[in-house]
Amino acid sequence: MDWDGPRTRPSFWTPSIPPLERHLPLSGPSITLYRALRIAWVLSLLPLHLFLVLLSLLPLFYRALPPYLVPGKRQRWNPQQRLIYPLLRRVIWSVCDVGQPGSLTPSGPRTVPFWAWALEEFTVRIGGGARVELDVRDVEMPRRAREEGWVKGEVVDPRGRVEFGTVPCFWFERGGEGEGAGKGRGRCKARSEKERVILYFVGGVYATGSPVEGSRCFKLARETGLRVVGANFRKSTSPQSAFPAALQDALTAYAHLVLDLSYRDIVLAGDSAGGNLSLMLLQYLTTTLSPSTIPSLVLPTGLLLLSPWCDLTARTFGKSRDREMENDIITSSMATNSLRLFMYNVHAPLPKDVRVDPDGVYGRKARHAWFSPSLASSLPALEAVARAYAPPRTDVAIPSTRWSGFADSRRSSTPQRPLRFLITTGTAELFSPEILSLIANLRLASRDSSAFEVQTMVEEGEVHAFPLVPEWVSPAAERAVERIREWVLEGLGRDAREEASKAGRGGRVVGTQGGASLRVW
């Protein structure tokens, strides 16, 4: 694949060399040495950074220091943000900005890093938060799903190189919740058809990341009291795990929740690339599959998208690298390198006997709505998704498009509930322009049907996936946690919201003492 996209601009703190980096291999001794030099540069500037942060606490010096010496000055960051955000960016730049970023992923797909356990113990013992129990189990595409036609279309690799496989799924559940808590396999079965579950896809530009990295899934389970399932989909570290591997794994986890565990209220959630995967799965379920031919199909009830990556053409973030986005924690080269890995099979030549649909994934490539739902050309696909959730209308004719057949097959006498969205972004993040375009597309797609209920949280001066940063760093992160909790629990009743708030905020500690248990089935 010879495609190449935007590269990180050089700066005093992150002196990139784009002409050299374009020719570096994704792995090997040369990239290891280059990374080592970058890490050494970051460490050598650490004392200067700490000194400038301390100096910026004095109003006189803060006004006098130029923005390139005080990152975040234009965004009016507080001292904690000026200390933490630049360090995050420089660490990510030094390790992930060049080569293949898969080195940050745990050595095994079922591995829980020691620091993840330590962070959870600190939250429980020092922070007073409710304990979250953790299980991991392997799931496969249910046989019933294959028999009923859940697997079709472009989720199937035309080369036969990428095949459905086993998906490790981490289950996060607040300790002591429900009758089946801590009782092995039975605890994952839906307690009732009204029980809500969150299926989470972790970010990491499709090349790295695990549901147990950071506190995202722990925090969601602790704050809401709902079960959170982190599907550890395959990362794009080789052609065999590039697209459509991630979508296959997402579909496998979703079908498992519906067919094996009887869930009917499923919220898709994800940050960054995980948000992109959530949108991709939603479109597959609503425009490739059809409830008229697959009675067992259940559609998602909500999407929680934290800074979703929604333009894989790289055009939007390639044009948005202005001064406002220069201090975001993610970098352009990191996104470009990961796109080359994830889209490898899409751009690579297909066998001669494979017919390419000009409007399909391999015809439109990164411009396809699955990959770039924020583009104006993706609006018809999102309108088809909206029709799947819209109440039936007999007085309006549906325009004939390549998507209309799927929408027609969904018509029934029972009105559908609106599909709820909660989308967050910060104005200082690299993907902010494309996220705002996605929000506009979603609202346009449902303007005539009220099929979508789109709520947003746009924070001035915030960085990529800011709800995931510690709350002591950013007040916006604390506000986001409150907003997410309320949104996730909407429709479940007042008692559920009050109980989640009480336990999640350290009102009491529930569950067993000692470390969280990990059981592998």
C-alpha positions as CSV (number, residue, x, y, z in Angstrom):
1,M,0.0,0.0,0.0
2,D,1.6,3.3,-1.1
3,W,-1.0,5.6,0.4
4,D,0.3,8.2,2.9
5,G,-1.4,10.9,4.8
6,P,-0.7,13.9,7.0
7,R,2.4,14.0,9.2
8,T,3.0,15.6,12.5
9,R,4.4,19.1,12.2
10,P,7.8,19.7,13.8
11,S,7.9,21.8,16.9
12,F,10.4,22.6,19.7
13,W,8.9,20.0,22.0
14,T,8.3,17.3,19.3
15,P,10.9,17.8,16.5
16,S,9.5,15.5,13.8
17,I,11.3,14.9,10.5
18,P,8.5,14.0,8.1
19,P,10.7,13.4,5.0
20,L,12.6,10.8,6.9
21,E,9.6,9.2,8.7
22,R,7.8,8.6,5.4
23,H,10.5,6.1,4.5
24,L,11.0,4.4,7.8
25,P,9.7,0.8,8.2
26,L,6.9,0.1,10.6
27,S,9.1,-2.2,12.7
28,G,12.7,-3.2,13.0
29,P,16.0,-1.9,14.5
30,S,15.9,1.4,12.7
31,I,12.5,2.4,14.1
32,T,13.5,1.2,17.6
33,L,16.5,3.4,17.5
34,Y,14.5,6.4,16.2
35,R,12.0,5.9,19.0
36,A,14.8,5.7,21.6
37,L,16.1,9.1,20.3
38,R,12.7,10.6,20.7
39,I,12.2,9.3,24.2
40,A,15.6,10.6,25.1
41,W,14.6,14.1,23.8
42,V,11.4,14.0,25.8
43,L,13.2,13.1,29.0
44,S,15.9,15.7,28.4
45,L,13.2,18.4,28.2
46,L,11.3,17.2,31.3
47,P,13.1,19.5,33.8
48,L,12.5,22.5,31.5
49,H,8.8,21.6,31.2
50,L,8.4,21.4,35.0
51,F,10.2,24.7,35.5
52,L,8.0,26.4,32.9
53,V,4.9,25.0,34.5
54,L,6.0,26.3,37.9
55,L,6.9,29.7,36.4
56,S,3.5,29.9,34.7
57,L,1.8,29.8,38.1
58,L,3.0,33.4,38.5
59,P,0.6,35.7,36.6
60,L,3.4,38.1,35.4
61,F,5.5,35.3,33.9
62,Y,2.5,33.5,32.5
63,R,1.5,36.6,30.5
64,A,5.1,37.1,29.3
65,L,5.9,33.5,28.3
66,P,5.3,32.7,24.5
67,P,2.7,30.0,23.7
68,Y,5.3,27.6,22.3
69,L,6.9,27.5,25.8
70,V,3.6,27.1,27.6
71,P,1.4,24.7,25.6
72,G,-2.2,25.2,26.2
73,K,-2.0,29.0,26.8
74,R,-4.3,29.6,23.9
75,Q,-6.7,27.1,25.3
76,R,-6.5,28.6,28.8
77,W,-5.6,25.3,30.5
78,N,-5.4,25.2,34.2
79,P,-2.1,24.3,35.9
80,Q,-2.9,20.6,36.0
81,Q,-3.7,20.5,32.3
82,R,-0.5,22.4,31.5
83,L,1.4,19.8,33.4
84,I,-0.3,16.6,32.2
85,Y,-1.5,17.2,28.6
86,P,1.8,18.2,27.1
87,L,3.5,15.2,28.8
88,L,0.8,12.8,27.4
89,R,1.3,14.3,23.9
90,R,5.1,13.9,24.0
91,V,5.0,10.3,25.3
92,I,2.5,9.4,22.6
93,W,4.6,11.2,20.0
94,S,7.8,9.5,21.1
95,V,6.3,6.0,21.0
96,C,3.3,5.9,18.6
97,D,4.0,8.7,16.1
98,V,6.4,6.5,14.1
99,G,6.2,2.8,13.2
100,Q,3.7,0.4,14.4
101,P,2.0,1.4,17.7
102,G,1.0,-2.2,18.6
103,S,3.8,-2.4,21.2
104,L,1.5,-0.7,23.7
105,T,-1.0,-3.5,23.6
106,P,-0.7,-6.1,26.3
107,S,1.3,-9.2,25.3
108,G,-1.9,-11.3,25.2
109,P,-5.5,-10.4,24.3
110,R,-6.7,-11.7,27.7
111,T,-3.9,-10.1,29.7
112,V,-4.6,-7.6,32.5
113,P,-1.5,-5.4,33.0
114,F,-0.3,-5.1,36.6
115,W,-0.8,-1.3,36.5
116,A,-4.5,-1.8,35.6
117,W,-5.0,-3.8,38.8
118,A,-3.0,-1.2,40.8
119,L,-5.1,1.6,39.4
120,E,-8.3,-0.2,40.3
121,E,-7.1,-1.0,43.8
122,F,-6.1,2.7,44.3
123,T,-9.6,3.8,43.2
124,V,-11.3,1.4,45.7
125,R,-9.0,1.6,48.7
126,I,-7.9,5.2,48.5
127,G,-10.7,6.8,46.4
128,G,-13.5,5.0,48.2
129,G,-15.2,3.9,44.9
130,A,-17.2,0.8,44.6
131,R,-15.3,-2.3,43.6
132,V,-15.7,-3.6,40.0
133,E,-15.4,-7.4,39.4
134,L,-13.8,-8.5,36.2
135,D,-14.2,-11.7,34.2
136,V,-12.9,-12.6,30.8
137,R,-14.3,-15.2,28.5
138,D,-13.9,-16.2,24.9
139,V,-16.9,-15.9,22.6
140,E,-17.6,-17.1,19.1
141,M,-20.1,-16.3,16.5
142,P,-23.3,-18.2,17.5
143,R,-24.2,-21.0,15.2
144,R,-27.8,-19.6,15.1
145,A,-26.4,-16.3,13.8
146,R,-24.8,-18.0,10.8
147,E,-27.9,-20.1,10.1
148,E,-30.2,-17.0,10.1
149,G,-27.9,-14.9,7.9
150,W,-26.2,-12.5,10.4
151,V,-23.0,-12.9,8.4
152,K,-23.2,-11.5,4.9
153,G,-22.0,-8.7,2.6
154,E,-18.7,-7.0,3.1
155,V,-18.1,-8.2,6.7
156,V,-16.8,-11.3,4.8
157,D,-13.3,-10.9,3.4
158,P,-13.4,-11.5,-0.3
159,R,-9.8,-12.9,-0.2
160,G,-10.6,-15.4,2.5
161,R,-7.6,-14.1,4.4
162,V,-9.5,-12.6,7.4
163,E,-11.9,-15.0,9.0
164,F,-14.2,-15.0,12.0
165,G,-12.6,-16.2,15.2
166,T,-12.7,-16.2,19.0
167,V,-13.1,-12.8,20.6
168,P,-12.0,-12.2,24.2
169,C,-14.7,-10.2,26.1
170,F,-14.0,-8.6,29.4
171,W,-17.0,-8.3,31.7
172,F,-17.0,-5.4,34.2
173,E,-19.6,-5.4,36.9
174,R,-20.0,-3.4,40.1
175,G,-19.4,-5.8,43.0
176,G,-22.5,-7.3,44.6
177,E,-24.9,-6.3,41.8
178,G,-27.8,-8.6,41.1
179,E,-28.7,-12.1,42.0
180,G,-26.1,-13.7,39.8
181,A,-23.1,-11.6,40.7
182,G,-20.0,-13.6,41.3
183,K,-21.6,-16.9,40.4
184,G,-19.7,-17.8,37.2
185,R,-21.3,-18.2,33.8
186,G,-24.8,-17.4,34.9
187,R,-24.0,-13.9,35.9
188,C,-23.6,-12.8,32.3
189,K,-27.1,-13.9,31.2
190,A,-29.6,-11.0,31.0
191,R,-31.7,-10.9,34.2
192,S,-34.7,-9.6,32.2
193,E,-35.5,-8.3,28.7
194,K,-35.3,-4.8,30.1
195,E,-31.8,-5.0,31.4
196,R,-29.4,-2.6,29.7
197,V,-25.8,-3.6,28.8
198,I,-23.0,-1.5,27.4
199,L,-20.8,-3.0,24.7
200,Y,-17.5,-1.1,24.7
201,F,-14.9,-0.8,21.9
202,V,-11.7,0.7,23.1
203,G,-9.8,3.3,21.2
204,G,-6.2,3.1,20.0
205,V,-6.3,4.0,16.2
206,Y,-7.3,0.3,15.5
207,A,-3.7,-0.7,16.2
208,T,-3.4,-0.8,19.9
209,G,-5.5,-0.8,23.1
210,S,-7.3,-3.1,25.4
211,P,-10.6,-2.8,27.4
212,V,-8.5,-3.1,30.6
213,E,-6.1,-0.3,29.8
214,G,-7.0,2.8,31.7
215,S,-10.2,3.2,33.8
216,R,-12.8,3.6,31.0
217,C,-14.7,0.4,31.4
218,F,-14.1,0.2,35.2
219,K,-15.5,3.7,35.6
220,L,-18.5,3.1,33.4
221,A,-19.5,0.0,35.4
222,R,-18.8,1.7,38.7
223,E,-20.7,4.9,37.8
224,T,-23.7,3.4,36.2
225,G,-24.1,0.0,37.9
226,L,-24.7,-1.6,34.5
227,R,-22.7,-4.5,33.1
228,V,-20.0,-3.3,30.7
229,V,-18.6,-5.7,28.1
230,G,-15.3,-4.7,26.6
231,A,-14.8,-6.6,23.3
232,N,-11.1,-7.0,22.7
233,F,-11.3,-6.9,18.9
234,R,-8.3,-7.8,16.8
235,K,-5.8,-4.9,16.2
236,S,-4.5,-4.1,12.8
237,T,-1.0,-5.4,13.2
238,S,-1.0,-7.6,10.1
239,P,-3.0,-8.2,6.9
240,Q,-4.7,-11.1,8.7
241,S,-6.0,-8.8,11.4
242,A,-6.8,-5.7,9.3
243,F,-10.3,-4.8,8.1
244,P,-12.7,-6.5,8.3
245,A,-11.3,-8.2,11.4
246,A,-12.4,-5.6,13.8
247,L,-16.0,-5.5,12.4
248,Q,-16.1,-9.3,12.5
249,D,-15.2,-9.3,16.1
250,A,-17.7,-6.5,17.0
251,L,-20.5,-8.4,15.2
252,T,-19.5,-11.6,17.0
253,A,-19.7,-9.9,20.4
254,Y,-23.0,-8.3,19.6
255,A,-24.6,-11.5,18.3
256,H,-23.4,-13.3,21.4
257,L,-25.2,-10.7,23.6
258,V,-28.4,-11.0,21.6
259,L,-28.6,-14.7,20.8
260,D,-26.7,-16.4,23.6
261,L,-27.4,-14.0,26.5
262,S,-30.8,-12.6,25.5
263,Y,-30.0,-8.9,25.8
264,R,-32.5,-6.6,24.1
265,D,-31.3,-3.2,25.3
266,I,-27.7,-2.8,24.1
267,V,-25.8,0.5,24.1
268,L,-22.7,0.6,21.8
269,A,-19.9,2.7,23.2
270,G,-16.3,3.6,22.3
271,D,-13.7,6.2,22.2
272,S,-11.7,7.3,19.1
273,A,-11.4,4.3,16.8
274,G,-13.8,2.4,19.1
275,G,-16.4,5.1,18.3
276,N,-15.7,4.6,14.6
277,L,-16.3,0.8,15.1
278,S,-19.5,1.5,16.9
279,L,-20.8,3.5,14.0
280,M,-19.6,0.9,11.6
281,L,-21.4,-1.9,13.4
282,L,-24.6,0.2,13.6
283,Q,-24.6,0.7,9.8
284,Y,-24.0,-2.9,9.2
285,L,-26.9,-4.0,11.4
286,T,-29.3,-1.5,9.8
287,T,-28.3,-1.4,6.1
288,T,-26.9,-4.9,5.4
289,L,-29.1,-7.0,7.7
290,S,-32.9,-6.9,7.7
291,P,-35.4,-7.8,10.6
292,S,-37.9,-8.9,8.0
293,T,-35.6,-11.8,7.1
294,I,-33.8,-12.1,10.4
295,P,-36.4,-12.1,13.2
296,S,-33.8,-12.5,15.9
297,L,-32.0,-9.3,15.0
298,V,-32.1,-6.6,17.7
299,L,-30.9,-3.1,17.0
300,P,-28.8,-1.0,19.4
301,T,-30.7,1.4,21.6
302,G,-28.0,4.0,22.0
303,L,-24.4,5.1,21.0
304,L,-22.0,6.7,23.5
305,L,-19.2,8.1,21.3
306,L,-16.2,9.8,23.0
307,S,-14.2,11.7,20.4
308,P,-15.1,9.3,17.6
309,W,-12.8,9.0,14.7
310,C,-15.2,9.5,11.8
311,D,-13.2,10.5,8.7
312,L,-10.7,7.8,7.7
313,T,-9.8,9.6,4.5
314,A,-7.5,11.8,6.7
315,R,-8.6,14.9,4.8
316,T,-10.4,16.5,7.7
317,F,-7.7,16.1,10.3
318,G,-5.1,16.8,7.7
319,K,-6.6,20.3,7.1
320,S,-7.3,21.0,10.8
321,R,-3.7,21.0,12.1
322,D,-3.8,24.7,13.0
323,R,-2.6,26.3,16.2
324,E,-5.7,25.3,18.1
325,M,-5.0,21.6,17.5
326,E,-1.2,21.6,17.9
327,N,-1.5,20.7,21.6
328,D,-3.8,17.8,21.3
329,I,-2.5,14.6,22.9
330,I,-2.7,12.6,19.6
331,T,-0.6,13.3,16.5
332,S,-1.2,13.3,12.8
333,S,1.5,10.7,12.0
334,M,0.1,8.3,14.6
335,A,-3.3,8.4,12.8
336,T,-1.7,8.1,9.3
337,N,0.5,5.1,10.2
338,S,-2.5,3.4,11.8
339,L,-4.7,4.1,8.8
340,R,-2.1,2.4,6.6
341,L,-2.4,-0.7,8.7
342,F,-6.2,-0.8,9.2
343,M,-7.0,-0.1,5.6
344,Y,-4.4,-2.4,4.1
345,N,-6.8,-5.0,2.7
346,V,-9.2,-2.2,1.4
347,H,-6.4,-0.6,-0.7
348,A,-4.6,-3.8,-1.7
349,P,-5.6,-5.2,-5.2
350,L,-8.4,-7.8,-5.1
351,P,-8.3,-11.2,-7.0
352,K,-9.3,-10.9,-10.6
353,D,-12.4,-13.1,-10.0
354,V,-13.8,-10.7,-7.4
355,R,-16.4,-8.2,-8.7
356,V,-15.9,-4.8,-7.1
357,D,-19.1,-2.8,-6.2
358,P,-18.2,0.8,-7.1
359,D,-20.5,1.9,-4.2
360,G,-19.1,-0.7,-1.8
361,V,-16.2,-0.7,0.7
362,Y,-13.7,-1.8,-1.9
363,G,-15.0,0.7,-4.5
364,R,-15.3,3.8,-2.4
365,K,-12.5,2.7,0.1
366,A,-12.0,5.3,2.9
367,R,-14.8,7.4,1.5
368,H,-17.3,4.7,2.3
369,A,-19.8,5.6,5.0
370,W,-18.6,2.7,7.2
371,F,-15.3,4.4,7.5
372,S,-16.1,8.1,7.2
373,P,-19.7,8.8,8.3
374,S,-18.8,12.5,8.8
375,L,-18.5,13.1,5.0
376,A,-21.4,14.8,3.2
377,S,-21.4,11.8,0.8
378,S,-22.3,9.5,3.7
379,L,-25.6,11.2,4.4
380,P,-27.7,8.7,2.4
381,A,-26.3,5.8,4.4
382,L,-27.2,7.6,7.7
383,E,-30.6,8.4,6.4
384,A,-31.1,4.6,5.9
385,V,-30.0,4.1,9.5
386,A,-32.6,6.7,10.6
387,R,-35.4,4.9,8.6
388,A,-34.7,1.8,10.6
389,Y,-35.6,3.6,13.8
390,A,-38.3,5.9,12.5
391,P,-42.0,5.3,13.3
392,P,-43.8,4.0,10.2
393,R,-45.3,6.6,7.9
394,T,-47.8,5.8,5.2
395,D,-48.3,9.3,3.9
396,V,-44.8,9.9,2.6
397,A,-43.0,8.0,-0.2
398,I,-39.4,7.0,0.4
399,P,-37.1,8.2,-2.3
400,S,-35.6,5.4,-4.3
401,T,-31.9,5.0,-3.4
402,R,-29.5,2.1,-3.1
403,W,-30.3,2.1,0.6
404,S,-34.1,2.3,0.4
405,G,-34.7,-1.5,0.2
406,F,-33.3,-2.0,3.6
407,A,-35.5,0.7,5.1
408,D,-38.6,-0.6,3.4
409,S,-38.1,-4.0,4.9
410,R,-38.1,-2.6,8.4
411,R,-41.6,-1.1,8.2
412,S,-44.0,-2.5,10.9
413,S,-47.0,-1.4,12.8
414,T,-45.0,-0.9,16.0
415,P,-43.2,2.5,16.2
416,Q,-39.5,2.3,16.9
417,R,-37.8,4.1,19.8
418,P,-35.5,6.9,18.7
419,L,-31.8,5.9,18.6
420,R,-30.0,8.0,21.3
421,F,-26.6,9.4,20.7
422,L,-24.2,11.1,23.2
423,I,-21.1,12.5,21.5
424,T,-18.3,14.3,23.2
425,T,-15.4,16.4,21.7
426,G,-13.0,19.1,22.7
427,T,-12.3,22.1,20.5
428,A,-8.5,21.5,20.8
429,E,-8.6,18.0,19.5
430,L,-7.4,16.9,16.1
431,F,-10.7,15.2,15.2
432,S,-13.0,18.0,16.4
433,P,-13.9,19.3,12.9
434,E,-14.9,15.9,11.6
435,I,-16.9,15.1,14.8
436,L,-18.9,18.3,14.4
437,S,-19.6,17.3,10.8
438,L,-20.8,13.9,12.0
439,I,-23.2,15.6,14.5
440,A,-24.5,17.7,11.6
441,N,-25.0,14.6,9.4
442,L,-26.9,12.7,12.1
443,R,-29.2,15.6,12.7
444,L,-29.8,16.0,8.9
445,A,-30.4,12.3,8.5
446,S,-33.3,12.3,11.0
447,R,-34.7,15.8,10.3
448,D,-37.9,14.4,8.9
449,S,-38.3,11.3,11.1
450,S,-37.1,12.2,14.6
451,A,-35.4,8.8,14.5
452,F,-32.3,10.1,16.2
453,E,-32.0,11.9,19.5
454,V,-28.5,13.5,19.3
455,Q,-27.0,15.0,22.5
456,T,-23.5,16.5,22.4
457,M,-20.9,17.8,24.8
458,V,-18.4,20.1,23.2
459,E,-15.9,21.5,25.7
460,E,-13.8,24.6,24.9
461,G,-10.0,24.0,24.9
462,E,-10.3,20.2,25.7
463,V,-8.2,17.5,24.0
464,H,-9.0,14.1,22.5
465,A,-11.2,11.8,24.6
466,F,-11.1,14.2,27.5
467,P,-13.8,12.3,29.5
468,L,-11.2,9.6,30.0
469,V,-8.6,11.8,31.7
470,P,-8.5,12.0,35.6
471,E,-11.1,14.3,37.0
472,W,-8.5,16.1,39.1
473,V,-6.8,17.2,35.9
474,S,-9.8,18.6,34.0
475,P,-13.1,20.0,35.4
476,A,-14.6,19.1,32.0
477,A,-13.9,15.4,32.6
478,E,-15.8,15.5,35.8
479,R,-18.7,17.2,34.1
480,A,-18.6,14.6,31.4
481,V,-18.8,11.7,33.8
482,E,-21.9,13.2,35.4
483,R,-23.5,13.7,31.9
484,I,-22.6,10.2,30.7
485,R,-24.1,8.6,33.9
486,E,-27.3,10.5,33.4
487,W,-27.5,9.7,29.7
488,V,-26.7,6.0,30.1
489,L,-29.3,5.5,32.8
490,E,-32.0,7.5,31.1
491,G,-35.2,5.6,30.9
492,L,-34.2,3.1,33.6
493,G,-36.0,4.9,36.4
494,R,-35.1,7.3,39.2
495,D,-34.0,4.6,41.7
496,A,-31.4,3.3,39.3
497,R,-29.9,6.7,38.8
498,E,-29.8,7.4,42.5
499,E,-28.2,4.0,43.3
500,A,-25.6,4.5,40.7
501,S,-24.7,8.0,41.9
502,K,-24.5,6.8,45.5
503,A,-22.2,3.8,44.8
504,G,-20.2,5.4,42.0
505,R,-19.2,8.5,44.1
506,G,-17.8,6.6,47.0
507,G,-20.9,6.6,49.2
508,R,-20.2,3.0,50.0
509,V,-17.9,0.2,49.0
510,V,-19.6,-3.0,47.9
511,G,-18.2,-6.4,47.0
512,T,-15.5,-8.5,48.4
513,Q,-12.3,-7.3,49.9
514,G,-9.0,-7.8,48.3
515,G,-8.1,-7.7,44.6
516,A,-10.7,-7.9,41.9
517,S,-11.0,-11.5,40.7
518,L,-10.2,-12.5,37.1
519,R,-11.8,-15.8,35.9
520,V,-11.0,-17.1,32.4
521,W,-13.6,-19.5,30.9
